[in-house]
Amino acid sequence: MEEFMDNQYTISIIEVISDGKLNIHEFGEYHFKANVYCRKHNFGKCDVYMIKDLPTIHKMSQFNYNFENRTIDVIMEKSDNNSFTINEILSIEKNPPN
């Protein structure tokens, strides 16, 4: 039986707010609106952030870095009631729903 960590979540990305390009403050960051859930709880629609140079971002290269409508298993930290930060990408759904 697979063991789950407390900080392992599944996110279903609804909307890409920022695509990792440098902003006015010279800070490249991804920002998504996503449904966030884990084994014990469904958090609903939340803000999810990820730094552009996350070591596991290369897993998205096979999808041409298209995050729209993807379901992704991740390790995240909860920042506040509606915000999370991705620390690691574990796996990505190959065929996003339409």
Buried (B, 14 or more C-beta within 10 A) or exposed (E): EEEEEEBBBBBBBBEBEBBBEEEEEEEBBBBBBBBBBBEEEEBEEBBBBBBBEBEBBEBBEEBEEEBEBBBBBBBBEBEEEEBBBBBBBBEBBEEBEE
